[in-house]
Amino acid sequence: MPKPTIRPPATVAVSSSLRDARKRRGIGLRRLAEKIGVHPATLSAWELGIKVAPATAVAWILGYLRVESAEYDRVMALAPCAGDANLVDQSDPQLGHLLWTYEQLSTRVVEWAPLCIPDLLQTRAYAERGLDTAVVQDDRRDMDLLSRQVRQQALNDGTRRYVFLIGDQTLHDLDDLHDAQIDHLRAASQLEHVTVRIVPSTETALRSIGAFTLFEDRSGPIAVVLRHHHCNTYVTDRTMLSRYHGTAKALLRRASDEPVSPSALRAPALIRATR
């Protein structure tokens, strides 16, 4: 089996930023390549993240496209890190488009959510309550809600498989949002490309595993993201990817095919077995 195509996170962030900036200006790839004096194939490789664009070239392109200063500074801060296997994203707001880009590169997404409902399975009321209780700025709150909406639309398209592994305690902490959120989970679990599984949290070892999202292509894992309040950590180091891949498999083996608490779920068959 061929090895998966792994693109470092800063490379992905810079390349997608260059591509998006060019498209916003309505300039074709060949025209921009001619203007900056590089071969169209080279510019294409930079925009796809196949090759790492030199920082000087990134600055030149952004300047020619006249991007706003905030975007220029953000991308230029990433350019020197483009070859690094891992990235701690401390930007505010964080690089939501990087998470989105890795989803687009994936054929399968596996998410372990021990303490809360995964973003892609949250009702708007659940998401808003979480953001209201968190310490976030208004602009960050609006961007988070918009990012969820865009990613949820992509989930419904069925272009990739999703496996959601949810800690059982999460389902018992829904309070007044219980019925609507459970109905939403049940509807998502009926989609052919979505698997929702509940993982019992009785074992100490499982409680110690923090939340993560694993992105895979047909050959294997390509990235994992660890999401924290103040930053997101993107990992593409092959050794770490292998470990998280193994952890995801172990969690899936421990997951239940049946509701952990029928009285709490009020549904006989929320969870579907992995197909």
DOVOBA-852161 format. One record per residue (C-alpha): residue number from 0; residue in one letter; x, z, y. Coordinates in pm, 1 decimal, always signed. Example, Ala and Ser with C-alpha at 12.3 -4.5 7.8 and 13.67 -1.06 7.14 Angstrom:
2
+------+------+----------+----------+----------+
: resi : resn :        X :        Z :        Y :
+------+------+----------+----------+----------+
:    0 :    A :  +1230.0 :   +780.0 :   -450.0 :
:    1 :    S :  +1367.0 :   +714.0 :   -106.0 :
+------+------+----------+----------+----------+
***
This chain:
275
+------+------+----------+----------+----------+
: resi : resn :        X :        Z :        Y :
+------+------+----------+----------+----------+
:    0 :    M :     +0.0 :     +0.0 :     +0.0 :
:    1 :    P :   +140.5 :    -89.7 :   +345.2 :
:    2 :    K :   +222.9 :   +190.3 :   +586.7 :
:    3 :    P :    -30.9 :   +251.6 :   +865.3 :
:    4 :    T :    +46.7 :   +111.9 :  +1208.8 :
:    5 :    I :   +134.1 :   +419.6 :  +1413.3 :
:    6 :    R :   +143.9 :   +388.8 :  +1791.1 :
:    7 :    P :   +284.3 :   +689.5 :  +1984.1 :
:    8 :    P :    +28.5 :   +849.4 :  +2219.5 :
:    9 :    A :   +209.1 :   +783.2 :  +2548.1 :
:   10 :    T :   +258.0 :   +421.4 :  +2442.0 :
:   11 :    V :   -114.7 :   +391.3 :  +2371.6 :
:   12 :    A :   -202.9 :   +555.9 :  +2704.1 :
:   13 :    V :    +29.4 :   +333.1 :  +2908.9 :
:   14 :    S :    -64.7 :    +10.9 :  +2729.9 :
:   15 :    S :   -440.0 :    +70.3 :  +2762.4 :
:   16 :    S :   -395.0 :   +159.6 :  +3130.5 :
:   17 :    L :   -208.9 :   -165.6 :  +3197.9 :
:   18 :    R :   -473.9 :   -368.4 :  +3018.9 :
:   19 :    D :   -764.2 :   -191.5 :  +3193.0 :
:   20 :    A :   -602.9 :   -226.8 :  +3536.7 :
:   21 :    R :   -551.0 :   -600.3 :  +3486.0 :
:   22 :    K :   -908.3 :   -654.6 :  +3369.8 :
:   23 :    R :  -1049.1 :   -457.5 :  +3662.7 :
:   24 :    R :   -869.5 :   -696.3 :  +3897.0 :
:   25 :    G :  -1005.2 :   -995.3 :  +3705.0 :
:   26 :    I :   -659.5 :  -1143.3 :  +3643.4 :
:   27 :    G :   -585.1 :  -1332.8 :  +3322.7 :
:   28 :    L :   -293.9 :  -1228.2 :  +3104.6 :
:   29 :    R :   -104.9 :  -1556.1 :  +3146.0 :
:   30 :    R :   -145.2 :  -1550.3 :  +3521.8 :
:   31 :    L :    -16.2 :  -1193.4 :  +3549.9 :
:   32 :    A :   +276.4 :  -1271.0 :  +3316.8 :
:   33 :    E :   +372.1 :  -1564.0 :  +3537.8 :
:   34 :    K :   +348.5 :  -1354.0 :  +3854.0 :
:   35 :    I :   +577.4 :  -1080.9 :  +3722.3 :
:   36 :    G :   +814.3 :  -1319.7 :  +3545.5 :
:   37 :    V :   +770.4 :  -1229.3 :  +3177.4 :
:   38 :    H :   +651.9 :  -1426.7 :  +2874.7 :
:   39 :    P :   +276.4 :  -1390.3 :  +2804.5 :
:   40 :    A :   +355.2 :  -1271.7 :  +2450.0 :
:   41 :    T :   +569.3 :   -991.3 :  +2593.6 :
:   42 :    L :   +296.0 :   -876.6 :  +2830.8 :
:   43 :    S :    +42.4 :   -893.8 :  +2549.1 :
:   44 :    A :   +265.8 :   -674.3 :  +2329.4 :
:   45 :    W :   +294.2 :   -421.4 :  +2613.8 :
:   46 :    E :    -82.4 :   -414.6 :  +2662.6 :
:   47 :    L :   -147.4 :   -372.4 :  +2289.6 :
:   48 :    G :   +114.1 :    -98.5 :  +2251.0 :
:   49 :    I :   +306.1 :   -305.5 :  +1997.5 :
:   50 :    K :   +613.9 :   -283.9 :  +2219.7 :
:   51 :    V :   +710.7 :    -14.8 :  +2469.3 :
:   52 :    A :   +702.6 :   -144.2 :  +2826.2 :
:   53 :    P :  +1006.5 :    -40.7 :  +3034.9 :
:   54 :    A :   +918.4 :   +203.4 :  +3312.8 :
:   55 :    T :  +1037.1 :    -46.3 :  +3574.8 :
:   56 :    A :   +800.3 :   -310.7 :  +3436.3 :
:   57 :    V :   +511.8 :    -62.2 :  +3431.0 :
:   58 :    A :   +575.5 :    +22.1 :  +3797.4 :
:   59 :    W :   +597.0 :   -345.9 :  +3887.1 :
:   60 :    I :   +268.0 :   -429.0 :  +3713.4 :
:   61 :    L :    +79.4 :   -134.3 :  +3860.6 :
:   62 :    G :   +210.8 :   -218.1 :  +4205.2 :
:   63 :    Y :   +111.3 :   -583.2 :  +4175.8 :
:   64 :    L :   -237.6 :   -480.9 :  +4059.7 :
:   65 :    R :   -261.1 :   -233.2 :  +4349.5 :
:   66 :    V :   -396.1 :    +56.6 :  +4145.5 :
:   67 :    E :   -487.7 :   +378.2 :  +4325.9 :
:   68 :    S :   -207.5 :   +626.5 :  +4383.6 :
:   69 :    A :   -352.5 :   +888.8 :  +4147.2 :
:   70 :    E :   -365.4 :   +638.7 :  +3861.7 :
:   71 :    Y :    -18.2 :   +509.2 :  +3947.8 :
:   72 :    D :   +126.5 :   +861.1 :  +3933.8 :
:   73 :    R :    -51.8 :   +941.2 :  +3605.9 :
:   74 :    V :    +69.4 :   +629.8 :  +3426.8 :
:   75 :    M :   +422.7 :   +651.1 :  +3566.1 :
:   76 :    A :   +448.4 :  +1012.9 :  +3445.5 :
:   77 :    L :   +373.8 :   +888.4 :  +3093.3 :
:   78 :    A :   +600.9 :   +582.0 :  +3097.5 :
:   79 :    P :   +928.9 :   +768.4 :  +3025.3 :
:   80 :    C :   +760.8 :   +936.3 :  +2722.6 :
:   81 :    A :   +630.2 :   +611.3 :  +2574.7 :
:   82 :    G :   +850.6 :   +626.2 :  +2264.9 :
:   83 :    D :   +783.3 :   +993.4 :  +2184.3 :
:   84 :    A :   +589.7 :  +1064.9 :  +1864.6 :
:   85 :    N :   +389.6 :  +1350.1 :  +2018.1 :
:   86 :    L :   +230.8 :  +1417.1 :  +2356.3 :
:   87 :    V :    +90.2 :  +1728.6 :  +2523.0 :
:   88 :    D :   -165.8 :  +1600.7 :  +2772.9 :
:   89 :    Q :   -203.3 :  +1852.3 :  +3056.0 :
:   90 :    S :   -371.7 :  +1618.8 :  +3303.2 :
:   91 :    D :   -691.8 :  +1726.0 :  +3473.9 :
:   92 :    P :   -914.9 :  +1563.4 :  +3372.3 :
:   93 :    Q :   -740.6 :  +1506.4 :  +3040.9 :
:   94 :    L :   -681.2 :  +1155.9 :  +2909.4 :
:   95 :    G :  -1027.4 :  +1095.6 :  +2767.6 :
:   96 :    H :   -947.4 :   +726.7 :  +2738.5 :
:   97 :    L :   -659.5 :   +808.3 :  +2500.7 :
:   98 :    L :   -898.3 :   +980.6 :  +2260.4 :
:   99 :    W :  -1130.8 :   +683.4 :  +2296.3 :
:  100 :    T :   -852.3 :   +433.1 :  +2233.3 :
:  101 :    Y :   -744.6 :   +602.3 :  +1909.8 :
:  102 :    E :  -1105.6 :   +591.2 :  +1792.3 :
:  103 :    Q :  -1110.1 :   +216.5 :  +1859.4 :
:  104 :    L :   -791.2 :   +174.5 :  +1654.6 :
:  105 :    S :   -938.9 :   +368.2 :  +1361.0 :
:  106 :    T :  -1149.3 :   +267.4 :  +1063.9 :
:  107 :    R :  -1218.4 :   +632.6 :   +975.3 :
:  108 :    V :  -1234.4 :   +950.7 :  +1182.8 :
:  109 :    V :  -1227.1 :  +1295.6 :  +1021.0 :
:  110 :    E :  -1306.5 :  +1598.2 :  +1236.8 :
:  111 :    W :  -1273.7 :  +1965.0 :  +1141.3 :
:  112 :    A :  -1486.6 :  +2185.5 :  +1368.6 :
:  113 :    P :  -1471.1 :  +2549.7 :  +1259.6 :
:  114 :    L :  -1626.8 :  +2709.4 :  +1568.9 :
:  115 :    C :  -1862.6 :  +2461.6 :  +1737.0 :
:  116 :    I :  -2062.8 :  +2147.6 :  +1675.0 :
:  117 :    P :  -1837.3 :  +1838.0 :  +1707.0 :
:  118 :    D :  -1871.7 :  +1653.2 :  +2037.7 :
:  119 :    L :  -2014.6 :  +1342.0 :  +1873.8 :
:  120 :    L :  -2292.0 :  +1542.2 :  +1706.0 :
:  121 :    Q :  -2393.8 :  +1756.7 :  +2003.0 :
:  122 :    T :  -2728.0 :  +1727.8 :  +2176.5 :
:  123 :    R :  -2700.7 :  +1702.1 :  +2553.9 :
:  124 :    A :  -2844.0 :  +2054.8 :  +2588.6 :
:  125 :    Y :  -2577.4 :  +2194.2 :  +2353.7 :
:  126 :    A :  -2301.2 :  +2009.3 :  +2538.5 :
:  127 :    E :  -2425.6 :  +2121.7 :  +2881.0 :
:  128 :    R :  -2447.4 :  +2484.9 :  +2772.7 :
:  129 :    G :  -2093.4 :  +2471.9 :  +2639.8 :
:  130 :    L :  -1962.8 :  +2324.9 :  +2965.1 :
:  131 :    D :  -2166.5 :  +2569.5 :  +3174.4 :
:  132 :    T :  -2009.9 :  +2867.6 :  +2998.8 :
:  133 :    A :  -1660.3 :  +2719.8 :  +3009.3 :
:  134 :    V :  -1431.6 :  +2738.7 :  +3311.0 :
:  135 :    V :  -1435.7 :  +2373.3 :  +3415.4 :
:  136 :    Q :  -1461.4 :  +2196.5 :  +3748.4 :
:  137 :    D :  -1772.6 :  +1994.6 :  +3831.7 :
:  138 :    D :  -1588.2 :  +1660.7 :  +3815.3 :
:  139 :    R :  -1439.6 :  +1754.2 :  +3477.0 :
:  140 :    R :  -1785.6 :  +1854.6 :  +3351.8 :
:  141 :    D :  -1940.1 :  +1520.9 :  +3452.1 :
:  142 :    M :  -1652.5 :  +1326.8 :  +3295.8 :
:  143 :    D :  -1680.0 :  +1521.4 :  +2970.1 :
:  144 :    L :  -2052.2 :  +1446.1 :  +2947.3 :
:  145 :    L :  -1994.5 :  +1077.4 :  +3020.4 :
:  146 :    S :  -1714.7 :  +1059.9 :  +2761.0 :
:  147 :    R :  -1944.4 :  +1216.2 :  +2499.9 :
:  148 :    Q :  -2217.5 :   +964.9 :  +2578.2 :
:  149 :    V :  -1986.6 :   +663.6 :  +2545.5 :
:  150 :    R :  -1831.6 :   +790.7 :  +2221.9 :
:  151 :    Q :  -2173.3 :   +874.5 :  +2073.9 :
:  152 :    Q :  -2290.0 :   +519.6 :  +2140.2 :
:  153 :    A :  -1983.1 :   +393.2 :  +1953.8 :
:  154 :    L :  -2063.0 :   +624.4 :  +1662.5 :
:  155 :    N :  -2411.8 :   +476.7 :  +1635.2 :
:  156 :    D :  -2268.9 :   +122.6 :  +1624.7 :
:  157 :    G :  -2139.7 :   +180.7 :  +1271.5 :
:  158 :    T :  -1806.1 :     +4.8 :  +1321.6 :
:  159 :    R :  -1609.3 :   +287.2 :  +1155.0 :
:  160 :    R :  -1671.6 :   +577.7 :   +917.8 :
:  161 :    Y :  -1698.7 :   +936.2 :  +1039.9 :
:  162 :    V :  -1657.2 :  +1254.1 :   +836.1 :
:  163 :    F :  -1752.7 :  +1579.6 :  +1009.2 :
:  164 :    L :  -1648.0 :  +1908.3 :   +847.9 :
:  165 :    I :  -1828.9 :  +2197.2 :  +1018.7 :
:  166 :    G :  -1765.1 :  +2569.3 :   +970.9 :
:  167 :    D :  -2081.6 :  +2736.4 :   +843.1 :
:  168 :    Q :  -2078.8 :  +3008.7 :  +1108.8 :
:  169 :    T :  -2132.1 :  +2743.3 :  +1374.0 :
:  170 :    L :  -2481.3 :  +2673.8 :  +1240.5 :
:  171 :    H :  -2578.7 :  +3039.8 :  +1270.2 :
:  172 :    D :  -2479.3 :  +3064.1 :  +1637.4 :
:  173 :    L :  -2716.2 :  +2803.5 :  +1782.1 :
:  174 :    D :  -2974.2 :  +3052.8 :  +1915.0 :
:  175 :    D :  -3246.6 :  +2881.6 :  +2119.8 :
:  176 :    L :  -3091.6 :  +2537.9 :  +2063.9 :
:  177 :    H :  -3123.6 :  +2571.3 :  +1686.9 :
:  178 :    D :  -3413.8 :  +2337.1 :  +1604.4 :
:  179 :    A :  -3315.5 :  +2047.4 :  +1831.3 :
:  180 :    Q :  -2949.3 :  +2062.6 :  +1727.5 :
:  181 :    I :  -3029.4 :  +2085.5 :  +1355.4 :
:  182 :    D :  -3266.2 :  +1788.8 :  +1384.8 :
:  183 :    H :  -2989.0 :  +1597.2 :  +1559.2 :
:  184 :    L :  -2742.1 :  +1681.7 :  +1280.2 :
:  185 :    R :  -2993.3 :  +1580.3 :  +1017.1 :
:  186 :    A :  -3054.3 :  +1244.1 :  +1187.8 :
:  187 :    A :  -2680.0 :  +1176.4 :  +1215.1 :
:  188 :    S :  -2627.3 :  +1260.1 :   +848.0 :
:  189 :    Q :  -2873.8 :   +986.9 :   +753.1 :
:  190 :    L :  -2652.0 :   +714.7 :   +899.0 :
:  191 :    E :  -2475.4 :   +518.3 :   +625.9 :
:  192 :    H :  -2133.8 :   +546.6 :   +792.8 :
:  193 :    V :  -2156.8 :   +920.1 :   +874.3 :
:  194 :    T :  -2089.7 :  +1213.6 :   +642.8 :
:  195 :    V :  -2164.7 :  +1570.7 :   +752.2 :
:  196 :    R :  -2035.9 :  +1853.8 :   +533.6 :
:  197 :    I :  -2045.9 :  +2231.7 :   +575.1 :
:  198 :    V :  -1734.7 :  +2434.9 :   +493.1 :
:  199 :    P :  -1780.1 :  +2803.6 :   +400.1 :
:  200 :    S :  -1575.8 :  +3031.3 :   +624.3 :
:  201 :    T :  -1548.1 :  +3315.4 :   +374.0 :
:  202 :    E :  -1182.4 :  +3251.2 :   +300.4 :
:  203 :    T :   -925.0 :  +3385.9 :   +545.1 :
:  204 :    A :   -712.9 :  +3074.6 :   +501.7 :
:  205 :    L :   -992.2 :  +2853.2 :   +632.8 :
:  206 :    R :  -1047.0 :  +3067.9 :   +942.2 :
:  207 :    S :   -683.5 :  +3020.4 :  +1038.7 :
:  208 :    I :   -708.3 :  +2639.6 :  +1052.7 :
:  209 :    G :   -771.9 :  +2533.4 :  +1410.0 :
:  210 :    A :   -993.2 :  +2241.2 :  +1505.1 :
:  211 :    F :   -846.4 :  +1892.3 :  +1479.9 :
:  212 :    T :   -949.6 :  +1527.1 :  +1468.3 :
:  213 :    L :   -767.7 :  +1288.5 :  +1235.1 :
:  214 :    F :   -769.0 :   +914.0 :  +1300.4 :
:  215 :    E :   -706.5 :   +676.2 :  +1010.6 :
:  216 :    D :   -679.8 :   +304.0 :   +955.7 :
:  217 :    R :   -713.5 :   +135.4 :   +615.8 :
:  218 :    S :   -355.3 :   +228.9 :   +526.0 :
:  219 :    G :   -364.3 :   +597.6 :   +618.4 :
:  220 :    P :   -353.8 :   +842.6 :   +911.5 :
:  221 :    I :   -237.3 :   +709.5 :  +1249.3 :
:  222 :    A :   -284.4 :  +1010.0 :  +1480.6 :
:  223 :    V :   -424.4 :  +1360.7 :  +1505.2 :
:  224 :    V :   -546.7 :  +1535.8 :  +1817.6 :
:  225 :    L :   -557.9 :  +1912.8 :  +1867.5 :
:  226 :    R :   -796.7 :  +1995.8 :  +2148.5 :
:  227 :    H :   -748.9 :  +2306.5 :  +2361.7 :
:  228 :    H :   -903.4 :  +2432.3 :  +2684.1 :
:  229 :    H :   -609.0 :  +2341.8 :  +2905.8 :
:  230 :    C :   -460.8 :  +2048.1 :  +2715.1 :
:  231 :    N :   -488.9 :  +1803.4 :  +2428.9 :
:  232 :    T :   -197.4 :  +1758.3 :  +2189.2 :
:  233 :    Y :   -161.8 :  +1415.7 :  +2027.3 :
:  234 :    V :    +57.7 :  +1396.1 :  +1716.6 :
:  235 :    T :   +187.4 :  +1082.5 :  +1543.7 :
:  236 :    D :   +494.1 :  +1227.8 :  +1370.3 :
:  237 :    R :   +462.0 :  +1102.6 :  +1010.6 :
:  238 :    T :   +540.7 :  +1439.2 :   +851.2 :
:  239 :    M :   +273.1 :  +1617.3 :  +1056.0 :
:  240 :    L :    +24.4 :  +1338.3 :   +994.7 :
:  241 :    S :    +77.0 :  +1378.1 :   +621.1 :
:  242 :    R :    +17.5 :  +1753.3 :   +646.4 :
:  243 :    Y :   -304.1 :  +1717.7 :   +844.7 :
:  244 :    H :   -419.4 :  +1445.3 :   +608.2 :
:  245 :    G :   -367.7 :  +1685.5 :   +320.2 :
:  246 :    T :   -550.1 :  +1962.7 :   +507.0 :
:  247 :    A :   -848.4 :  +1735.6 :   +568.0 :
:  248 :    K :   -865.2 :  +1653.6 :   +197.6 :
:  249 :    A :   -849.3 :  +2023.8 :   +107.8 :
:  250 :    L :  -1130.4 :  +2108.7 :   +351.2 :
:  251 :    L :  -1343.0 :  +1828.5 :   +210.8 :
:  252 :    R :  -1291.4 :  +1962.3 :   -142.4 :
:  253 :    R :  -1405.7 :  +2308.1 :    -29.2 :
:  254 :    A :  -1709.9 :  +2173.8 :   +156.3 :
:  255 :    S :  -2055.4 :  +2233.8 :    +17.3 :
:  256 :    D :  -2291.9 :  +1955.1 :    -83.3 :
:  257 :    E :  -2585.4 :  +2183.7 :     -9.6 :
:  258 :    P :  -2688.2 :  +2383.0 :   +298.0 :
:  259 :    V :  -2505.5 :  +2715.9 :   +308.9 :
:  260 :    S :  -2814.7 :  +2894.6 :   +434.9 :
:  261 :    P :  -3148.7 :  +2719.3 :   +374.2 :
:  262 :    S :  -3331.8 :  +2976.3 :   +588.5 :
:  263 :    A :  -3098.0 :  +2904.7 :   +880.3 :
:  264 :    L :  -3105.1 :  +2527.7 :   +845.9 :
:  265 :    R :  -3476.9 :  +2506.3 :   +765.8 :
:  266 :    A :  -3410.8 :  +2180.8 :   +582.8 :
:  267 :    P :  -3357.4 :  +2115.0 :   +211.7 :
:  268 :    A :  -3098.4 :  +1841.2 :   +248.5 :
:  269 :    L :  -2904.0 :  +1837.4 :   +572.6 :
:  270 :    I :  -2574.0 :  +1760.8 :   +408.4 :
:  271 :    R :  -2497.5 :  +1442.4 :   +225.4 :
:  272 :    A :  -2221.3 :  +1412.6 :    -28.8 :
:  273 :    T :  -1924.0 :  +1195.3 :    +59.6 :
:  274 :    R :  -1987.0 :   +840.1 :    -46.5 :
+------+------+----------+----------+----------+
***
